Amino acid sequence: MIRKAVITDAKAIVKVQIDTWRTTDRNIVPEDYLKQMSDDDREEMWKTILSSGSAYVAENENGEIIGFSRILKAEII
């Protein structure tokens, strides 16, 4: 199921984000950077993002968040 993300989804989004980076970017991003990724720092960042209502999450049949999408708005300068 896809639904609009809410602030309480921040922790689960962070888990997906960090797990994904550590798995898919292992040979692209320096190992030290991947190891130092902080759940707490990212959770605060995601709470700010989610307060703007600009993200969606994908849930499995058990209601666990397994993916996310953030909508970025383009600006013409």
Phi and psi restraints in degrees (range 20) as a CNS / XPLOR table:
assign (resid 1 and name C) (resid 2 and name N)
       (resid 2 and name CA) (resid 2 and name C) 1.0 -109.1 20.0 2
assign (resid 2 and name N) (resid 2 and name CA)
       (resid 2 and name C) (resid 3 and name N) 1.0 133.7 20.0 2
assign (resid 2 and name C) (resid 3 and name N)
       (resid 3 and name CA) (resid 3 and name C) 1.0 -148.0 20.0 2
assign (resid 3 and name N) (resid 3 and name CA)
       (resid 3 and name C) (resid 4 and name N) 1.0 163.1 20.0 2
assign (resid 3 and name C) (resid 4 and name N)
       (resid 4 and name CA) (resid 4 and name C) 1.0 -67.2 20.0 2
assign (resid 4 and name N) (resid 4 and name CA)
       (resid 4 and name C) (resid 5 and name N) 1.0 134.6 20.0 2
assign (resid 4 and name C) (resid 5 and name N)
       (resid 5 and name CA) (resid 5 and name C) 1.0 -76.8 20.0 2
assign (resid 5 and name N) (resid 5 and name CA)
       (resid 5 and name C) (resid 6 and name N) 1.0 149.2 20.0 2
assign (resid 5 and name C) (resid 6 and name N)
       (resid 6 and name CA) (resid 6 and name C) 1.0 -122.9 20.0 2
assign (resid 6 and name N) (resid 6 and name CA)
       (resid 6 and name C) (resid 7 and name N) 1.0 165.5 20.0 2
assign (resid 6 and name C) (resid 7 and name N)
       (resid 7 and name CA) (resid 7 and name C) 1.0 -55.7 20.0 2
assign (resid 7 and name N) (resid 7 and name CA)
       (resid 7 and name C) (resid 8 and name N) 1.0 -35.7 20.0 2
assign (resid 7 and name C) (resid 8 and name N)
       (resid 8 and name CA) (resid 8 and name C) 1.0 -69.1 20.0 2
assign (resid 8 and name N) (resid 8 and name CA)
       (resid 8 and name C) (resid 9 and name N) 1.0 -7.1 20.0 2
assign (resid 8 and name C) (resid 9 and name N)
       (resid 9 and name CA) (resid 9 and name C) 1.0 -84.4 20.0 2
assign (resid 9 and name N) (resid 9 and name CA)
       (resid 9 and name C) (resid 10 and name N) 1.0 -7.9 20.0 2
assign (resid 9 and name C) (resid 10 and name N)
       (resid 10 and name CA) (resid 10 and name C) 1.0 -53.2 20.0 2
assign (resid 10 and name N) (resid 10 and name CA)
       (resid 10 and name C) (resid 11 and name N) 1.0 -48.7 20.0 2
assign (resid 10 and name C) (resid 11 and name N)
       (resid 11 and name CA) (resid 11 and name C) 1.0 -61.2 20.0 2
assign (resid 11 and name N) (resid 11 and name CA)
       (resid 11 and name C) (resid 12 and name N) 1.0 -43.4 20.0 2
assign (resid 11 and name C) (resid 12 and name N)
       (resid 12 and name CA) (resid 12 and name C) 1.0 -68.6 20.0 2
assign (resid 12 and name N) (resid 12 and name CA)
       (resid 12 and name C) (resid 13 and name N) 1.0 -37.0 20.0 2
assign (resid 12 and name C) (resid 13 and name N)
       (resid 13 and name CA) (resid 13 and name C) 1.0 -63.5 20.0 2
assign (resid 13 and name N) (resid 13 and name CA)
       (resid 13 and name C) (resid 14 and name N) 1.0 -43.4 20.0 2
assign (resid 13 and name C) (resid 14 and name N)
       (resid 14 and name CA) (resid 14 and name C) 1.0 -60.1 20.0 2
assign (resid 14 and name N) (resid 14 and name CA)
       (resid 14 and name C) (resid 15 and name N) 1.0 -42.3 20.0 2
assign (resid 14 and name C) (resid 15 and name N)
       (resid 15 and name CA) (resid 15 and name C) 1.0 -60.5 20.0 2
assign (resid 15 and name N) (resid 15 and name CA)
       (resid 15 and name C) (resid 16 and name N) 1.0 -46.4 20.0 2
assign (resid 15 and name C) (resid 16 and name N)
       (resid 16 and name CA) (resid 16 and name C) 1.0 -62.6 20.0 2
assign (resid 16 and name N) (resid 16 and name CA)
       (resid 16 and name C) (resid 17 and name N) 1.0 -44.8 20.0 2
assign (resid 16 and name C) (resid 17 and name N)
       (resid 17 and name CA) (resid 17 and name C) 1.0 -61.5 20.0 2
assign (resid 17 and name N) (resid 17 and name CA)
       (resid 17 and name C) (resid 18 and name N) 1.0 -50.1 20.0 2
assign (resid 17 and name C) (resid 18 and name N)
       (resid 18 and name CA) (resid 18 and name C) 1.0 -67.2 20.0 2
assign (resid 18 and name N) (resid 18 and name CA)
       (resid 18 and name C) (resid 19 and name N) 1.0 -44.1 20.0 2
assign (resid 18 and name C) (resid 19 and name N)
       (resid 19 and name CA) (resid 19 and name C) 1.0 -59.7 20.0 2
assign (resid 19 and name N) (resid 19 and name CA)
       (resid 19 and name C) (resid 20 and name N) 1.0 -40.2 20.0 2
assign (resid 19 and name C) (resid 20 and name N)
       (resid 20 and name CA) (resid 20 and name C) 1.0 -65.7 20.0 2
assign (resid 20 and name N) (resid 20 and name CA)
       (resid 20 and name C) (resid 21 and name N) 1.0 -47.9 20.0 2
assign (resid 20 and name C) (resid 21 and name N)
       (resid 21 and name CA) (resid 21 and name C) 1.0 -58.6 20.0 2
assign (resid 21 and name N) (resid 21 and name CA)
       (resid 21 and name C) (resid 22 and name N) 1.0 -46.7 20.0 2
assign (resid 21 and name C) (resid 22 and name N)
       (resid 22 and name CA) (resid 22 and name C) 1.0 -67.0 20.0 2
assign (resid 22 and name N) (resid 22 and name CA)
       (resid 22 and name C) (resid 23 and name N) 1.0 -25.5 20.0 2
assign (resid 22 and name C) (resid 23 and name N)
       (resid 23 and name CA) (resid 23 and name C) 1.0 -88.3 20.0 2
assign (resid 23 and name N) (resid 23 and name CA)
       (resid 23 and name C) (resid 24 and name N) 1.0 -52.8 20.0 2
assign (resid 23 and name C) (resid 24 and name N)
       (resid 24 and name CA) (resid 24 and name C) 1.0 -84.3 20.0 2
assign (resid 24 and name N) (resid 24 and name CA)
       (resid 24 and name C) (resid 25 and name N) 1.0 -25.3 20.0 2
assign (resid 24 and name C) (resid 25 and name N)
       (resid 25 and name CA) (resid 25 and name C) 1.0 -104.2 20.0 2
assign (resid 25 and name N) (resid 25 and name CA)
       (resid 25 and name C) (resid 26 and name N) 1.0 13.9 20.0 2
assign (resid 25 and name C) (resid 26 and name N)
       (resid 26 and name CA) (resid 26 and name C) 1.0 -52.0 20.0 2
assign (resid 26 and name N) (resid 26 and name CA)
       (resid 26 and name C) (resid 27 and name N) 1.0 -42.8 20.0 2
assign (resid 26 and name C) (resid 27 and name N)
       (resid 27 and name CA) (resid 27 and name C) 1.0 -100.3 20.0 2
assign (resid 27 and name N) (resid 27 and name CA)
       (resid 27 and name C) (resid 28 and name N) 1.0 9.6 20.0 2
assign (resid 27 and name C) (resid 28 and name N)
       (resid 28 and name CA) (resid 28 and name C) 1.0 -110.1 20.0 2
assign (resid 28 and name N) (resid 28 and name CA)
       (resid 28 and name C) (resid 29 and name N) 1.0 -45.2 20.0 2
assign (resid 28 and name C) (resid 29 and name N)
       (resid 29 and name CA) (resid 29 and name C) 1.0 -100.2 20.0 2
assign (resid 29 and name N) (resid 29 and name CA)
       (resid 29 and name C) (resid 30 and name N) 1.0 138.9 20.0 2
assign (resid 29 and name C) (resid 30 and name N)
       (resid 30 and name CA) (resid 30 and name C) 1.0 -54.1 20.0 2
assign (resid 30 and name N) (resid 30 and name CA)
       (resid 30 and name C) (resid 31 and name N) 1.0 137.3 20.0 2
assign (resid 30 and name C) (resid 31 and name N)
       (resid 31 and name CA) (resid 31 and name C) 1.0 -55.4 20.0 2
assign (resid 31 and name N) (resid 31 and name CA)
       (resid 31 and name C) (resid 32 and name N) 1.0 -39.8 20.0 2
assign (resid 31 and name C) (resid 32 and name N)
       (resid 32 and name CA) (resid 32 and name C) 1.0 -60.0 20.0 2
assign (resid 32 and name N) (resid 32 and name CA)
       (resid 32 and name C) (resid 33 and name N) 1.0 -40.1 20.0 2
assign (resid 32 and name C) (resid 33 and name N)
       (resid 33 and name CA) (resid 33 and name C) 1.0 -64.9 20.0 2
assign (resid 33 and name N) (resid 33 and name CA)
       (resid 33 and name C) (resid 34 and name N) 1.0 -44.3 20.0 2
assign (resid 33 and name C) (resid 34 and name N)
       (resid 34 and name CA) (resid 34 and name C) 1.0 -63.1 20.0 2
assign (resid 34 and name N) (resid 34 and name CA)
       (resid 34 and name C) (resid 35 and name N) 1.0 -38.4 20.0 2
assign (resid 34 and name C) (resid 35 and name N)
       (resid 35 and name CA) (resid 35 and name C) 1.0 -69.1 20.0 2
assign (resid 35 and name N) (resid 35 and name CA)
       (resid 35 and name C) (resid 36 and name N) 1.0 -32.8 20.0 2
assign (resid 35 and name C) (resid 36 and name N)
       (resid 36 and name CA) (resid 36 and name C) 1.0 -85.8 20.0 2
assign (resid 36 and name N) (resid 36 and name CA)
       (resid 36 and name C) (resid 37 and name N) 1.0 -2.3 20.0 2
assign (resid 36 and name C) (resid 37 and name N)
       (resid 37 and name CA) (resid 37 and name C) 1.0 -59.1 20.0 2
assign (resid 37 and name N) (resid 37 and name CA)
       (resid 37 and name C) (resid 38 and name N) 1.0 126.7 20.0 2
assign (resid 37 and name C) (resid 38 and name N)
       (resid 38 and name CA) (resid 38 and name C) 1.0 -105.2 20.0 2
assign (resid 38 and name N) (resid 38 and name CA)
       (resid 38 and name C) (resid 39 and name N) 1.0 127.4 20.0 2
assign (resid 38 and name C) (resid 39 and name N)
       (resid 39 and name CA) (resid 39 and name C) 1.0 -59.3 20.0 2
assign (resid 39 and name N) (resid 39 and name CA)
       (resid 39 and name C) (resid 40 and name N) 1.0 -45.0 20.0 2
assign (resid 39 and name C) (resid 40 and name N)
       (resid 40 and name CA) (resid 40 and name C) 1.0 -63.0 20.0 2
assign (resid 40 and name N) (resid 40 and name CA)
       (resid 40 and name C) (resid 41 and name N) 1.0 -46.6 20.0 2
assign (resid 40 and name C) (resid 41 and name N)
       (resid 41 and name CA) (resid 41 and name C) 1.0 -61.8 20.0 2
assign (resid 41 and name N) (resid 41 and name CA)
       (resid 41 and name C) (resid 42 and name N) 1.0 -45.7 20.0 2
assign (resid 41 and name C) (resid 42 and name N)
       (resid 42 and name CA) (resid 42 and name C) 1.0 -69.4 20.0 2
assign (resid 42 and name N) (resid 42 and name CA)
       (resid 42 and name C) (resid 43 and name N) 1.0 -33.9 20.0 2
assign (resid 42 and name C) (resid 43 and name N)
       (resid 43 and name CA) (resid 43 and name C) 1.0 -63.3 20.0 2
assign (resid 43 and name N) (resid 43 and name CA)
       (resid 43 and name C) (resid 44 and name N) 1.0 -42.6 20.0 2
assign (resid 43 and name C) (resid 44 and name N)
       (resid 44 and name CA) (resid 44 and name C) 1.0 -63.5 20.0 2
assign (resid 44 and name N) (resid 44 and name CA)
       (resid 44 and name C) (resid 45 and name N) 1.0 -41.2 20.0 2
assign (resid 44 and name C) (resid 45 and name N)
       (resid 45 and name CA) (resid 45 and name C) 1.0 -60.2 20.0 2
assign (resid 45 and name N) (resid 45 and name CA)
       (resid 45 and name C) (resid 46 and name N) 1.0 -46.0 20.0 2
assign (resid 45 and name C) (resid 46 and name N)
       (resid 46 and name CA) (resid 46 and name C) 1.0 -68.3 20.0 2
assign (resid 46 and name N) (resid 46 and name CA)
       (resid 46 and name C) (resid 47 and name N) 1.0 -33.3 20.0 2
assign (resid 46 and name C) (resid 47 and name N)
       (resid 47 and name CA) (resid 47 and name C) 1.0 -61.7 20.0 2
assign (resid 47 and name N) (resid 47 and name CA)
       (resid 47 and name C) (resid 48 and name N) 1.0 -39.3 20.0 2
assign (resid 47 and name C) (resid 48 and name N)
       (resid 48 and name CA) (resid 48 and name C) 1.0 -65.6 20.0 2
assign (resid 48 and name N) (resid 48 and name CA)
       (resid 48 and name C) (resid 49 and name N) 1.0 -46.1 20.0 2
assign (resid 48 and name C) (resid 49 and name N)
       (resid 49 and name CA) (resid 49 and name C) 1.0 -60.6 20.0 2
assign (resid 49 and name N) (resid 49 and name CA)
       (resid 49 and name C) (resid 50 and name N) 1.0 -46.6 20.0 2
assign (resid 49 and name C) (resid 50 and name N)
       (resid 50 and name CA) (resid 50 and name C) 1.0 -68.1 20.0 2
assign (resid 50 and name N) (resid 50 and name CA)
       (resid 50 and name C) (resid 51 and name N) 1.0 -26.5 20.0 2
assign (resid 50 and name C) (resid 51 and name N)
       (resid 51 and name CA) (resid 51 and name C) 1.0 -67.0 20.0 2
assign (resid 51 and name N) (resid 51 and name CA)
       (resid 51 and name C) (resid 52 and name N) 1.0 -19.0 20.0 2
assign (resid 51 and name C) (resid 52 and name N)
       (resid 52 and name CA) (resid 52 and name C) 1.0 -86.8 20.0 2
assign (resid 52 and name N) (resid 52 and name CA)
       (resid 52 and name C) (resid 53 and name N) 1.0 -7.7 20.0 2
assign (resid 52 and name C) (resid 53 and name N)
       (resid 53 and name CA) (resid 53 and name C) 1.0 71.5 20.0 2
assign (resid 53 and name N) (resid 53 and name CA)
       (resid 53 and name C) (resid 54 and name N) 1.0 30.6 20.0 2
assign (resid 53 and name C) (resid 54 and name N)
       (resid 54 and name CA) (resid 54 and name C) 1.0 -112.7 20.0 2
assign (resid 54 and name N) (resid 54 and name CA)
       (resid 54 and name C) (resid 55 and name N) 1.0 34.5 20.0 2
assign (resid 54 and name C) (resid 55 and name N)
       (resid 55 and name CA) (resid 55 and name C) 1.0 -145.9 20.0 2
assign (resid 55 and name N) (resid 55 and name CA)
       (resid 55 and name C) (resid 56 and name N) 1.0 157.2 20.0 2
assign (resid 55 and name C) (resid 56 and name N)
       (resid 56 and name CA) (resid 56 and name C) 1.0 -130.0 20.0 2
assign (resid 56 and name N) (resid 56 and name CA)
       (resid 56 and name C) (resid 57 and name N) 1.0 154.7 20.0 2
assign (resid 56 and name C) (resid 57 and name N)
       (resid 57 and name CA) (resid 57 and name C) 1.0 -124.6 20.0 2
assign (resid 57 and name N) (resid 57 and name CA)
       (resid 57 and name C) (resid 58 and name N) 1.0 154.0 20.0 2
assign (resid 57 and name C) (resid 58 and name N)
       (resid 58 and name CA) (resid 58 and name C) 1.0 -109.2 20.0 2
assign (resid 58 and name N) (resid 58 and name CA)
       (resid 58 and name C) (resid 59 and name N) 1.0 131.8 20.0 2
assign (resid 58 and name C) (resid 59 and name N)
       (resid 59 and name CA) (resid 59 and name C) 1.0 -116.7 20.0 2
assign (resid 59 and name N) (resid 59 and name CA)
       (resid 59 and name C) (resid 60 and name N) 1.0 146.9 20.0 2
assign (resid 59 and name C) (resid 60 and name N)
       (resid 60 and name CA) (resid 60 and name C) 1.0 -82.5 20.0 2
assign (resid 60 and name N) (resid 60 and name CA)
       (resid 60 and name C) (resid 61 and name N) 1.0 -176.3 20.0 2
assign (resid 60 and name C) (resid 61 and name N)
       (resid 61 and name CA) (resid 61 and name C) 1.0 -65.4 20.0 2
assign (resid 61 and name N) (resid 61 and name CA)
       (resid 61 and name C) (resid 62 and name N) 1.0 -15.4 20.0 2
assign (resid 61 and name C) (resid 62 and name N)
       (resid 62 and name CA) (resid 62 and name C) 1.0 -94.8 20.0 2
assign (resid 62 and name N) (resid 62 and name CA)
       (resid 62 and name C) (resid 63 and name N) 1.0 4.1 20.0 2
assign (resid 62 and name C) (resid 63 and name N)
       (resid 63 and name CA) (resid 63 and name C) 1.0 81.1 20.0 2
assign (resid 63 and name N) (resid 63 and name CA)
       (resid 63 and name C) (resid 64 and name N) 1.0 10.7 20.0 2
assign (resid 63 and name C) (resid 64 and name N)
       (resid 64 and name CA) (resid 64 and name C) 1.0 -85.6 20.0 2
assign (resid 64 and name N) (resid 64 and name CA)
       (resid 64 and name C) (resid 65 and name N) 1.0 137.6 20.0 2
assign (resid 64 and name C) (resid 65 and name N)
       (resid 65 and name CA) (resid 65 and name C) 1.0 -74.9 20.0 2
assign (resid 65 and name N) (resid 65 and name CA)
       (resid 65 and name C) (resid 66 and name N) 1.0 124.4 20.0 2
assign (resid 65 and name C) (resid 66 and name N)
       (resid 66 and name CA) (resid 66 and name C) 1.0 -119.7 20.0 2
assign (resid 66 and name N) (resid 66 and name CA)
       (resid 66 and name C) (resid 67 and name N) 1.0 -3.1 20.0 2
assign (resid 66 and name C) (resid 67 and name N)
       (resid 67 and name CA) (resid 67 and name C) 1.0 -168.2 20.0 2
assign (resid 67 and name N) (resid 67 and name CA)
       (resid 67 and name C) (resid 68 and name N) 1.0 166.6 20.0 2
assign (resid 67 and name C) (resid 68 and name N)
       (resid 68 and name CA) (resid 68 and name C) 1.0 -154.5 20.0 2
assign (resid 68 and name N) (resid 68 and name CA)
       (resid 68 and name C) (resid 69 and name N) 1.0 162.1 20.0 2
assign (resid 68 and name C) (resid 69 and name N)
       (resid 69 and name CA) (resid 69 and name C) 1.0 -143.3 20.0 2
assign (resid 69 and name N) (resid 69 and name CA)
       (resid 69 and name C) (resid 70 and name N) 1.0 137.1 20.0 2
assign (resid 69 and name C) (resid 70 and name N)
       (resid 70 and name CA) (resid 70 and name C) 1.0 -113.4 20.0 2
assign (resid 70 and name N) (resid 70 and name CA)
       (resid 70 and name C) (resid 71 and name N) 1.0 135.1 20.0 2
assign (resid 70 and name C) (resid 71 and name N)
       (resid 71 and name CA) (resid 71 and name C) 1.0 -96.0 20.0 2
assign (resid 71 and name N) (resid 71 and name CA)
       (resid 71 and name C) (resid 72 and name N) 1.0 121.6 20.0 2
assign (resid 71 and name C) (resid 72 and name N)
       (resid 72 and name CA) (resid 72 and name C) 1.0 -104.5 20.0 2
assign (resid 72 and name N) (resid 72 and name CA)
       (resid 72 and name C) (resid 73 and name N) 1.0 136.2 20.0 2
assign (resid 72 and name C) (resid 73 and name N)
       (resid 73 and name CA) (resid 73 and name C) 1.0 -95.3 20.0 2
assign (resid 73 and name N) (resid 73 and name CA)
       (resid 73 and name C) (resid 74 and name N) 1.0 130.7 20.0 2
assign (resid 73 and name C) (resid 74 and name N)
       (resid 74 and name CA) (resid 74 and name C) 1.0 -80.3 20.0 2
assign (resid 74 and name N) (resid 74 and name CA)
       (resid 74 and name C) (resid 75 and name N) 1.0 143.3 20.0 2
assign (resid 74 and name C) (resid 75 and name N)
       (resid 75 and name CA) (resid 75 and name C) 1.0 -120.5 20.0 2
assign (resid 75 and name N) (resid 75 and name CA)
       (resid 75 and name C) (resid 76 and name N) 1.0 138.9 20.0 2
assign (resid 75 and name C) (resid 76 and name N)
       (resid 76 and name CA) (resid 76 and name C) 1.0 -98.8 20.0 2
assign (resid 76 and name N) (resid 76 and name CA)
       (resid 76 and name C) (resid 77 and name N) 1.0 125.5 20.0 2
